[in-house]
Amino acid sequence: VSAGLSYRFGQGAAPVEAAPEVVTKNFAFSSDVLFDFGKSSLKPAAATALDAANTEIANLGLASPAIQVNGYTDRIGKEASNLKLSQRRAETVANYLVSKGQNAANVTAVGYGEANPVTGATCDAVKGRKALIACLAPDRRVEVQVQGSKNVTM
């Protein structure tokens, strides 16, 4: 009976390439920090927040990270208008990241409008437009999801 195994003394093991480490990083930005109410052009102060995120993305050391930018609005206004506004905001942030060196082929922008509110029913009893705008502020946001892999050496 033969097992078919052999070992040669004095030789190292064959090099093993480790599976790539998958890295996911999420960033969330208040739209009130990035944009004026109902607008899609960046405020001057937005650069500080977006530059910090872009630096952090670069420091992850990922080869060709996939970056998805998701835009959200609150429920104030018409649903169709909110969907368009959220898309424009997501595209604005995506374009900014590309302008700072991210590969345009790896960056996508999606607007979700008033879908996925984080406030839930919290603001249902709030009276007055200004108070409602303030209460719904957490719903107005842009989220950036970064995913990629880096090789682990053994």
N, C-alpha and C positions, 0 to 999 in steps of 0.2 A: 504494500500500500504506500502510495506516495502523496505527499501533501502539496508539493509544488511551490514551496516557499524557499527563498534563499536570502542570505544576508552576507554582505561583503564587509569585512572589518576594515576600518580606516577610511571609509567614505562617509561623508555627511549625508544627512537626509536631503531628499529632493526639496528645493525651495517651494514653499507653499504661499500662494498669494491669498491674502485674507479677503473675505467678502467685503465689499464697500460698506462703510457705515452710512446709513441713511439719516440725514439731519433735517429736522423740521423746525422752523422758527416762525412765530406769529407776532405781528406788530399791530397795534390798534391806535388809531388817531381820532380824536374828536374832530368832527367837521368844523366845529366852532373855532378850533385852533388853526385849521388849514384854510377855511373859506368864510366869506361873509354869508349871512343867512340868504338862502335862495340863489347863491352864485356858485360858479365853478372855476373861477380864476383864483390862484393861490394868493393868500395874504403874504406880505413880506416876511412875517415871522415864521411862516410855514417851512422855509428853507432850513431853519435850525433843526426842527424835528425830523424832517425827511433826510437831511444830510447825516444826522446821527444814525438813523436806521440804515441808510446806504452803507455807512462805514461798518456797522455791525454785520451787515450781509457780507461785505467783502472779507471781514475778519473770520467768517465761518469757514473759509477755505474750501468752498464747494466748487467743483468743476461744472460750469454751465447750470447754475441753479434755476429751477422753474419758479417764477414769481407770479402769483396771481393777486391782483389788486381788486378788492370788492368794495363797492360803494353802496351806502345805505342813506336813506332820508328818514324823516319823521312822517307822521300821517297827515300833517297839515298840507292842504292843497289837493289838487287832483292826482289820482293814482298815476295816470299816464305822464303827467308833468314830473312827478317825483321819480318815476323810472328813468326818464331822460336825464334829469339832473344827476341822479346817482351814477349813471353811465358816464356822463361828462366828467364828473368828479373823479371817478376811478381812472378814466383815461388821462386826466390831468396829472394825477399822481404817477401813473405808469410812465407817461412821457417824461416827467421830471426824473424818475429813476434811470430811464434810458439816457437822458441828457447827462447824467452823472456817471455813465460808464456801464450800466447794465445792458446785456445783449437784448436788443428789441425782439429777436426771435423767441426769446424765453420769457417774455413778459406779456401777460394777458390782463385785460381789464373787463370787469363784469359789474353792471349796475343792477341792484336788486330792489331799488325803490324803497317803499315802506315795508317790505317783507322783513321778517326776522327782527322785530323790535325787541330791544332789551328791557324796555320799561314795562312791557305787558300792560296790565290794566291800572298801573300805578297812577296815571295821570287822568283817568276817566272823570274824576270829580272836580278837576281843576277848572276854575272859571277865569275868563279873561284871556285874550290872545297872548299878551306878554308873559303871563304866568304859565300858560300852556307851552309856549316856545321854550321857556326855561326848563320846565319839567321834562319835555321831550328831548332835551339836548343829547342824552346818551344814545338815542336812536340815530342821530345824525353822526355818522362815523365812516371812516375808511379803514378797512383791514387789509393788511398785506401778509400773504402767506408765502413763505419761502421753503422750498424743498429741494434737496439735492443730495449727492453722495460724495464722500471723500474716501479715498483708499486708505486702509489701515495696513501698515507694514508690519510684518512679523519677523 
